[in-house]
């Protein structure tokens, strides 16, 4: 059973949602970087409630500190998402892998770490629905730029003491320049996927063993992951900009799924035909 914790208006557009997330990120970072002036309401009093557990009189200082860091410095994690997007686009257009594969060192050096990291993630999300886990991954990429922007604005506030004016969630109209970042990254990734696939076909040489197929496969996988994560947010931005319905730009009737066969046959036929030249 779920309990209602708060009531209020939700953002009615992508621009309003980005503005809301920016305020949250900025507020969290300001608490972490606060000056001598206390940011807490002086009239606020700590609520009294019964705490569960065998030793409520001895709270874990370490876990409280970890929770504080996680709740205030979480925007810093968006730098990794920005770096992942940049590396993926660079990989797609240049064929230069983002890591050096030295024999089997990568296999027994990095793969165990990734395996246990995945295992811990799965164990921590046992009670979470799969769709919610997927949406959380999409959110990590979709709000990465806005969190990084809030980080630098907080640094500016910490150094100069000036705080830019915040916009209210309901005051933002449909369409914002801050939406362009996701649109540009999505377009660059999509074009990179097409370019990488076409380049592989055109450069294919039957006398070679692999023709760089492992590298192409890795680049296409990374690009597809980024594009699929950004597509829900980008789709809504396009719909709101042109005034289209939220039901537009969707795969009605599973057209893409039903077209996989003839698209694959077309690609293979053209590939075999181009090999003769």
N, C-alpha and C positions, 0 to 999 in steps of 0.2 A: 504494500500500500504506500502511496506517495502522499506526502504532506505539503500543503501550500506554505511556502516560506515567505513569499513576498508578492505584492501586487503592483502593477504598473503597466504603462504603455510599452509595447515592443516597437522596435524600429520598423518603419513602413517601407523602407527602400534600402538598397545596398549602401548608398551614401550615408544614410542615417546610421546604419549598422557599423560602418567603418568609423564614423564619428564617435559612436558609443564605445567601441572597442579601444579607440585612441584615448578617450578619457579614462577608461579603466586602467590601461597600461601606464598612462602617464601618472595617474594617482598612485598606483602601486610603486612605481619607480621613485616618486617624490617621497613616499614614506621611507623607502630604503635609503634615500640620499638627503633626508631632511636636515635642515640646519638647526641652530639652537632653538628656533621657534617651534613649539610643539604643534603638530598638525591635527591633534585630536581635540574635539570639542571640549572646552573646559567644564562644561556643565554635564558631560557624560559620566555616568556611573556604571560600574561593572555590575552586570546582572547576577543575581544569586540563584543558583540552581544546584541540585544534587548531582554530583559527578559519579559515574559508575566506575567500577574497577575495585580491585582488592586494596589498593593503596592510594586513594584520592588525595591524601594529604602530602604525597611526595610525587608530584608530576615530573615527567622526564624532561629535563632541561634540554637535552640533546634533540629530542623529537620536536619540542616546541621551537627550537632554533631552526631546525630543518624545515618545519612548516612555515615559519616566518620568511625564510629565504625563498622558498618555493612560491609563496604568495606575493612576494614583492619584486623579485628579480626574474619572474617568468618571461618578460618580454625579451630578455637577452637570448633565450632559446631560438628566437626567430632569425638570428644571424645565421644559424646553421641551415635553415630553410632557404634563405637568400643564396647562400654559398652553394647549396645543392642545385638550385635552379641555374646558377651561372655555370657551374661545372658541367651540367647536363647539356646546356646549349652549346658550350664550347666543344664538348665531346661529339655532339651530333654534326657540327659543321667542319670539324678538323680531323676527325678519326683519332685524335690523341686521347688515350685513356687517362682518366684522372688518377691512376695509380700505376706503379711499376710492378709488373708481375715477374718476379724472379724465381723461376722454377716452381717448386711446391711450397716455397716459404709462405706465400699468401694463404695457401690452403690450411696449413697447420698453425699459422700465426694469427690470422684475422678471423677465419671462419668460426673457430670455437667461441671467440668473443661474441660474434654476431648471433651464434646459435643460442648461447645462454641469455643474451640480451632479449632475443625473441621469446625465449621460454619465460623469462620474468615478466615480459609484457603480457603474454597470454595468461599467466597465473594471476596477474593483477586485474585483468579484465574478465574474469570468469563470470562475474555477476552483471556484466554489461552486454547489451544486445549487439550483435554483429554490425547492424546498420549504424548504431551510435559510434562504434569504434571507427568505422569507415568515415563517418562525418567528422569525427575528431581529427582524423588525418587530413581531410580536406580543409578543415578550419585552420590547421597549422600552417598550411601553405597560403591559403586565401588571406589570412590576416598577418602574414609575416611582414610585409612592407609597412603596414600601419603601426605594428609594434616597434619596428626599428625606428620609424619616424618619431614615435613617442619617446623612445630612448634618447635620441639626440636632442629633442626639445627639452627633455628633463635635464640633460647635461647643460644646455643653454640656460635654463632656469637656475640651476645650481651655481653656475659661474657668475651670471649677471644679476640674478635676483629678480629678473623680469619674467613674467608668465604670460604667454600669448593668450588671447581671448579664446575661451572654449565655446563651441556652438552647442546648443541644446539638441537633444536627439530628435525631437519633433520639428525643429526649426530648419533642418537641412532639407533642401529640395531633392528632386530626383536628378541624379547625375552629379558626379564630383570628379575632379582631376585625380584624386587619389585612387580611383578605380582604374586609371590607365595602366598602372604598373601590372596588375594581373592580366589585363587584356594584352599588353605587349609581350609579357612572358609566355602567355598561352599561344599567341600567334608565332612567336619565334620558335617555340618548342614544336609546334605543329609543322611549320615550314621545315624545320630541321629534320623531323622524322621523314618527311617526303624526300628531302634532299639526300639524306643518308641512304634511303632505300634505292633511289634512282641511281645514285653514284655507285652503289655496290653492284647493281645490274650492269651498268655501262662499263665498269672496270673489271668485270668478271673475266678471268682467264682460265680456260679449261686445263692448261698445263700446270697450274698451281694446285696445291693441296687444299687449302682452306679459303684463300682469297680474302683473308681477314674477316671471315664470317663470325667468329666469336666476338670480335670487337664490335661489329655491326649489330649483332644480336643484343649485346650489353647496352649499346647506345639507344637502340630502339626501345628496349625495356625501360630504361630510365626516362626517356622522353615520353613514352606512353603513360608512365606513372605520374609524371608532372602534369601532363595535359588532362588526364582524367581527374586529377585532384582539383585543378583550377576551373574545369569546365562548369560546374554548377554555379559558381560565383560569376564567372564571365558571362554565362548565358543570361543570368538575371540582369546584369549590367546592360547588355545589349537590348534585352526586352524593355527595360525601363527607358533607355535612351531613345528608342524608336517608338515607344508607346505601344508595344505589342503585348499580347496576352501572355501570362505566365505559363500557359499551356502550349505556347509555340516553341519551336526549336527543340522539340522532343521527338524521340523515335517512336512515332505512333504506328502501331501494328508490327513493331519489331522489324522494320525494313532492313536495318543494318544486319541483324542476325540472320535474316532469311536471304541476304544477298552475299553472304560470305562465300558460298560455293562458286557463283559465277564470277565474282571479283577475283577469287583465287585462280580459277581457270584462265581468265583473261591475263592475269599477271604472268602465270607460267608460260602461256602461249607466246606472249610478247618476248619473254626472256629467251625462250628457245629460238624464236625467230631471229632475235638480235645477235645470238651467238654465231650465226652463219656468216655474219659480216665481220 
